[in-house]
Amino acid sequence: MAGPYGIDDAGLTYGGSAIGGYCTKAHLGIDEQNQTEEHTPEGATIVQQIFTGLTDYGEMSVGGPYTTEMDAIIGAASRAKTYAALVRTWGGTKTSTLSAVGVKGYKRQVEGGAVTSFEATFFCGPACTMTEA
């Protein structure tokens, strides 16, 4: 029987580069929401929804200690405004791949008495698709 799985069974790559080892604050679940709109007939007593055909994967965020490697991967993608594949590995072998992900926000933070850190927010770009294997 498979599972339960912990963080040591997870992995994360962006643009083909492994970034999971740099992310100590990975809030990167795949939040798949099918968009709906209200379509309640006159006289009905229960609100009814229909699918619009759109799926929203929301925003995904990661963070951790700042490194030049993370800046070369995520910072460079943010500055160039490019899209790349984001692959989340679950349970050591199962993957969810979002094909065209951009970096919406990239922040480097220096605080007294603390390690310089980074935070990045990803989003699905145009023609983004999700595949699972």
N, C-alpha and C positions, 0 to 999 in steps of 0.2 A: 504494500500500500504506500502510495506517495504522500509526502508531507508529514508533519508541518515543516516548513522551511524557514530559516532565519536569514539575517543579513549576510552571513558568510556564504550563503548559497546564491546570492544575487550578484549581478554584474551590470556595468553600464558603459556603453561606448557612444561617442559622438563623432561623426565623420570618419569612422574607422579607428579612432584613437580611444584606448581604454581610459576612462576618467573616473571610474568607480573608486579606485584606490585613493583618489584625492578628495573625495566627497564624504565629509563626516556628517553633513546635514542634508542627506538626500531625501527629499519629499517627492519622490518620483514614482507615484503610482500612476497607472493609466486610468484616468477618470473619463470613461466613455459615456456620454449623455446623448441620447437620441432626442432631437428637437421635435417639439409638438406644438400644435396650436389648438385653441378651443374650437370645437365644432359641435356645439350643443343645439339640437333641434328645438324649435319653439314648443313649449309645453313639457319638455323633459324635466325631471326632478333631480337628475344627476348630471354634473358637468362632464362632458365627454371630450376627449382629446384625440387628434389624429396625427400620425407621423408626417413630418414635412419632407422627409428624405435626407435631412441634414444630420450629421453627427458632430458633436463638439467634444474635443479631447481636453479642453481647458488649458490652463497654464501649468507647467511643471517646474519645480525649482530644486536647485542643488546649492551646496555651500561647503566651505571648509577652509583650511589654511591656504593662504595665497602662495602659489608657486609660479615660476616662470613657465613651466610646462602647461599649467592651466591657462595662463594668459595667452600662450601660443596657440592653444586649441580654442577655448571659448572666447577669450578677449578678441582674438583675431577675427573670429566668425562674427562677433558683434559689430566690430568696426567696419568690416567689409559688407555687412548686411547680406550674408549668404545663408543658404539652407543646406542641411546635411542630414543624413540618417541618424536617428537616435534609437539605439537598441537596448532594451532592458531585458536582462536575463533573470529568470525566476527559477528557483529550485535546481540550479546548476546547468540545466539543459533547455528548458522552455524559453522561447524568446518572443517578445513583442517588438516589432519594428515600425516606427513612424518614419515615413520616407523623406519628408521635406520639412525639417524643423529649423526654425530660426531662433536667434537669441534676442529676446525682447529687452532684457535688462541685464547688465553686467556691472557689479559694484565691487570695488576693492575698498576695504575699510581698515584704517589704522587706529588703534586705541591704545592709550597708555596702559602698560602692564599686561598687554595681551598680544597674541600673535596676530600679524596682519592676516586678514581673512578675505574671502571672496564670496559673492552670492551671484547666481545666474538664474534667470527665468527664461524658460523655453516656451515656444508656441508652435502649433501646426501652421505651416505656410501654405501657399497656393498648391493645389494638386497633391496635398499630403494624403497618404493612404496608410492604413495600418494592416500589417500581416502578422500572423502568429505561426510559429513552428514549434 
